[in-house]
Amino acid sequence: MLIDGHGRTVNYLRVSVTERCNFRCQYCMPEKPFSWVPQENLLSFEDLFKFIKLAIDEGVTKIRLTGGEPLLRQDLDRFVAMIHDYKPDIDLALTTNGYLLPETAERLSVAGLKRINISLDSLKPAVAAQIAQKNVLGKVLEGIEKARAVGLGIKINMVPLKGINDSEILDILEYARERGIRVRFIEYMENTHAGEIQGLLGKEILEEIKKRYTIRKLGRSGASPSFNYAIEENGYIFGLIDPHKHDFCESCNRIRLTAEGHLIPCLYFDEAQSIAEAVRSGDIDAAAEILAAVLRDKPKENRWSETDNEGSSRAFYETGG
């Protein structure tokens, strides 16, 4: 069992397989071109898997593959199969922008992927293009339907932004409800790599939903960062992820591994230790020592608040934020 320095059980590993992305979402990436990490700096699937096996053996029960956009990593279904074959009952999930799902969803499902989170920030082609800096909506919607068809569990994530897509909160909610998919609304998290934008706080998102519905608090499920609400009129359940309140930090159960091998204790914090040399040389004992050190130094909470936000200098496309 993995225990951090504050006594929290850590059983959830998020693995970023690439920092590259085919979108330039305003809340995540700069619009202008920039230098990617050279491919040779990335850990191979085999080296990532060495650490994943260690993490599973030490008590990790949930793994989520992220990016950047993870579907840009060639042969990702092979990596999914490696993890699934080692521990078939592992809770194996993926977060994606959905653009490449029409071509990949079936292979991922066959390989052993169980669940998928898909970003959907607008149902208007022009607004989706404004956010992603690319004409994306048609392919994303097609990807959602393909994922449904092959039996993957689906959640939709939306980041409401003031003056951009905040008028679509109810539209996205209805889209998800009609398809039996849960939606989670996510507060925009300040970072130096985003554009000059402003997000809605959780209480503002809830006020928008209350314009049409009566909602009831349900609470969190386990260590999930999503606080769930039920709509009284139809029973639909949606989630809200509001990191500015800190309260889900109390039960945080996750650590993150980047494609270069940086082991990160918290999405916000820049501190990290690299397991790259250890896994490339096959020194699993050294990797285990680094894992123990990262757990010991895992912070109690992030540095966001509702009134005073210190932006993160690490790009979220590196860590699957």
C-alpha positions in Angstrom: 0.0 0.0 0.0 1.3 3.5 -0.9 0.8 6.1 1.8 1.9 9.8 1.4 3.4 12.1 4.0 -0.1 13.2 5.2 -1.4 9.7 5.7 -3.5 9.5 2.5 -3.6 6.2 0.6 -2.4 6.7 -3.0 -3.9 4.1 -5.4 -4.3 6.2 -8.6 -1.6 6.8 -11.2 -2.1 9.2 -14.1 0.4 8.5 -16.9 1.0 11.1 -19.6 2.2 9.3 -22.7 2.9 12.5 -24.8 2.9 16.2 -24.3 1.9 16.7 -27.9 -1.6 17.8 -28.8 -3.6 18.4 -32.0 -5.6 21.2 -30.3 -4.5 24.5 -28.9 -7.1 25.0 -26.3 -7.1 28.5 -24.8 -7.1 27.2 -21.2 -4.2 24.9 -21.7 -1.8 25.7 -24.6 -0.3 28.8 -26.3 -1.6 29.6 -29.7 1.8 30.1 -31.3 4.1 27.1 -32.3 6.6 26.0 -29.7 9.2 23.3 -29.3 8.1 19.8 -28.4 10.2 17.5 -26.3 12.2 15.3 -28.8 10.7 11.9 -29.2 13.9 10.2 -28.1 13.5 11.9 -24.7 10.2 10.1 -24.1 10.1 6.8 -22.2 9.2 3.8 -24.4 6.1 1.9 -23.5 8.3 -0.8 -22.2 10.0 1.6 -19.7 6.8 3.2 -18.7 5.4 -0.3 -18.1 8.3 -1.2 -15.7 7.2 1.6 -13.4 3.5 0.8 -13.9 4.1 -2.8 -12.8 5.9 -1.5 -9.7 3.0 0.9 -8.9 0.5 -1.9 -9.3 2.4 -4.3 -7.1 2.6 -1.6 -4.5 -1.2 -1.0 -4.4 -2.2 1.2 -7.4 -5.7 0.0 -8.6 -6.5 2.8 -11.1 -4.5 4.0 -14.0 -5.5 6.8 -16.4 -3.6 7.5 -19.6 -3.4 11.2 -20.5 -1.4 13.6 -22.6 -1.2 16.1 -24.3 -3.5 14.1 -26.5 -2.7 10.4 -25.8 -4.2 9.2 -29.0 -1.3 10.9 -30.9 1.0 8.3 -29.4 1.4 5.6 -32.0 0.2 2.1 -31.0 -1.4 3.2 -27.8 -3.7 0.2 -27.9 -0.6 -2.0 -27.5 0.3 -0.1 -24.3 -3.3 -0.5 -23.1 -3.0 -4.3 -23.7 0.3 -4.5 -21.8 -1.3 -3.0 -18.7 -4.6 -5.0 -19.0 -2.8 -8.3 -19.6 -0.6 -7.7 -16.4 -3.7 -7.0 -14.3 -7.0 -7.5 -16.1 -9.1 -6.1 -13.2 -7.2 -2.8 -13.1 -9.4 0.3 -13.5 -7.9 1.4 -16.8 -9.1 4.7 -18.3 -8.1 7.4 -20.7 -8.7 11.2 -21.1 -8.9 12.5 -24.7 -10.1 15.4 -26.7 -12.0 12.8 -28.8 -10.8 13.9 -32.2 -9.1 10.6 -33.1 -11.7 8.4 -31.4 -13.5 7.5 -34.6 -10.4 5.6 -35.8 -9.2 4.3 -32.4 -12.1 3.6 -30.0 -12.7 0.0 -31.1 -9.0 -1.0 -30.9 -8.7 0.5 -27.4 -11.8 -1.3 -26.2 -10.6 -4.6 -27.5 -7.2 -4.0 -25.9 -8.8 -3.6 -22.4 -9.6 0.0 -22.0 -12.7 0.4 -19.7 -13.6 4.0 -19.5 -12.9 7.3 -21.3 -13.3 11.0 -20.4 -13.8 13.3 -23.4 -13.5 17.1 -23.5 -16.5 18.8 -25.0 -16.5 22.6 -24.4 -19.1 23.7 -27.0 -21.8 22.4 -29.3 -21.3 25.3 -31.6 -18.7 24.7 -34.4 -17.5 28.3 -34.3 -17.1 28.4 -30.6 -15.4 25.0 -30.5 -13.0 26.2 -33.2 -12.3 29.4 -31.2 -11.4 27.4 -28.1 -9.3 24.7 -29.8 -7.9 26.9 -32.6 -9.1 24.3 -35.0 -12.3 23.0 -36.7 -12.9 20.1 -34.4 -16.5 19.7 -33.3 -17.7 17.2 -36.0 -14.9 14.7 -35.3 -15.3 15.0 -31.5 -19.1 14.3 -31.7 -18.4 11.4 -34.0 -15.8 10.1 -31.6 -18.3 10.2 -28.7 -20.8 8.2 -30.7 -18.1 5.6 -31.6 -17.0 5.2 -28.0 -20.6 4.6 -27.1 -21.0 2.1 -29.8 -18.1 0.0 -28.7 -19.2 0.0 -25.1 -16.7 2.3 -23.4 -17.9 4.0 -20.2 -18.0 7.7 -21.0 -17.8 11.0 -19.1 -17.8 14.4 -20.7 -15.7 17.3 -19.3 -16.5 20.9 -19.9 -14.4 24.0 -18.9 -16.8 27.0 -18.9 -15.0 30.3 -19.9 -16.5 33.7 -19.4 -17.7 35.3 -22.6 -16.8 32.3 -24.7 -18.9 29.2 -23.9 -20.5 30.0 -20.5 -23.9 30.3 -22.2 -23.7 26.6 -23.2 -23.5 25.1 -19.7 -27.2 23.9 -19.9 -26.8 22.8 -23.5 -23.9 20.6 -22.7 -25.7 19.2 -19.7 -28.8 18.3 -21.8 -26.6 16.8 -24.5 -25.0 14.5 -22.0 -28.3 13.7 -20.2 -30.0 12.7 -23.4 -27.2 10.1 -24.0 -27.0 8.7 -20.5 -23.5 10.2 -20.1 -22.3 12.0 -17.0 -20.9 15.5 -17.5 -18.4 17.2 -15.1 -18.0 21.0 -15.2 -14.4 22.0 -14.4 -13.2 25.3 -13.1 -10.5 26.8 -15.2 -7.2 26.4 -13.5 -4.8 29.3 -13.8 -1.5 28.5 -15.6 1.1 30.6 -17.4 0.6 28.6 -20.7 -3.0 29.5 -21.2 -4.4 32.5 -23.1 -5.8 35.6 -21.4 -9.1 34.1 -20.3 -11.3 33.9 -17.3 -13.2 30.9 -16.1 -16.3 30.5 -14.0 -16.1 29.5 -10.3 -18.1 26.4 -9.3 -20.7 28.5 -7.6 -21.3 30.5 -10.8 -21.6 27.3 -12.8 -24.2 26.0 -10.3 -26.2 29.3 -10.5 -26.4 28.9 -14.3 -27.9 25.4 -13.9 -30.3 26.6 -11.2 -31.9 28.9 -13.8 -33.6 25.8 -15.1 -33.4 23.1 -12.5 -33.6 22.4 -8.8 -30.4 20.7 -7.7 -29.5 18.6 -4.7 -26.0 17.9 -3.3 -24.9 14.3 -3.3 -21.2 14.7 -2.4 -18.1 13.0 -3.6 -17.7 9.3 -4.5 -14.5 8.1 -2.8 -11.5 10.2 -3.6 -12.9 11.6 -6.8 -12.3 15.3 -7.3 -15.9 15.6 -8.6 -18.6 16.8 -6.3 -21.8 15.3 -7.5 -25.3 16.9 -7.7 -28.7 15.5 -8.7 -31.4 17.3 -10.7 -34.6 17.0 -8.8 -36.8 17.2 -11.9 -35.3 14.2 -13.8 -32.8 12.5 -11.5 -29.8 13.2 -13.7 -26.5 13.4 -11.9 -23.7 15.7 -12.9 -20.3 16.6 -11.4 -18.4 19.8 -10.5 -14.6 19.9 -10.1 -13.7 23.0 -8.3 -10.0 23.0 -7.2 -10.1 26.5 -5.9 -12.0 25.2 -2.8 -9.2 22.7 -1.8 -11.6 20.3 -0.2 -10.9 17.4 -2.5 -7.2 17.7 -1.7 -8.0 16.2 1.7 -8.6 12.8 0.1 -6.2 13.1 -2.9 -5.2 9.6 -3.9 -3.1 10.3 -7.1 0.3 10.9 -8.4 1.3 11.6 -12.0 4.0 10.3 -14.4 5.0 12.3 -17.5 6.1 10.9 -20.8 9.7 11.9 -20.0 9.6 10.0 -16.6 9.0 12.9 -14.2 7.0 11.7 -11.2 4.8 14.5 -10.0 3.0 14.5 -6.6 0.4 17.2 -7.5 -1.0 18.7 -10.7 -0.2 22.2 -9.5 3.3 21.9 -8.0 6.4 22.2 -10.2 8.4 19.9 -7.9 9.1 16.4 -9.5 11.6 13.6 -9.5 12.7 11.6 -12.5 12.5 7.8 -12.7 13.7 7.8 -16.3 17.3 6.7 -15.6 16.2 4.0 -13.1 13.7 2.3 -15.4 15.8 2.6 -18.5 18.6 0.8 -16.6 16.2 -1.7 -15.1 16.9 -0.6 -11.5 13.5 -1.0 -10.1 14.7 -0.7 -6.5 15.9 2.8 -7.4 12.6 3.6 -9.0 10.8 2.4 -5.8 13.0 4.7 -3.7 12.1 7.7 -5.9 8.4 6.8 -5.6 8.7 6.7 -1.8 10.4 10.1 -1.8 7.7 11.7 -4.0 5.0 10.2 -1.8 6.7 11.6 1.3 6.9 15.1 -0.2 3.4 15.2 -1.6 1.8 18.5 -0.6 -1.2 18.8 1.5 -3.1 21.0 -1.0 -2.7 23.0 -4.1 -2.1 26.8 -4.2 -5.4 27.9 -5.8 -8.1 29.7 -3.9 -11.3 31.5 -4.8 -9.7 34.9 -4.1 -5.9 34.5 -4.6 -4.7 32.3 -7.4 -1.0 31.6 -8.1 -0.7 30.3 -11.6 1.2 27.1 -12.2 4.3 27.4 -14.4 4.2 23.8 -15.5 2.1 23.3 -18.6 -0.9 21.1 -18.0 -0.4 19.4 -21.4 2.7 17.8 -19.9 0.9 16.3 -17.0 -2.6 15.5 -18.2 -4.2 18.4 -16.3 
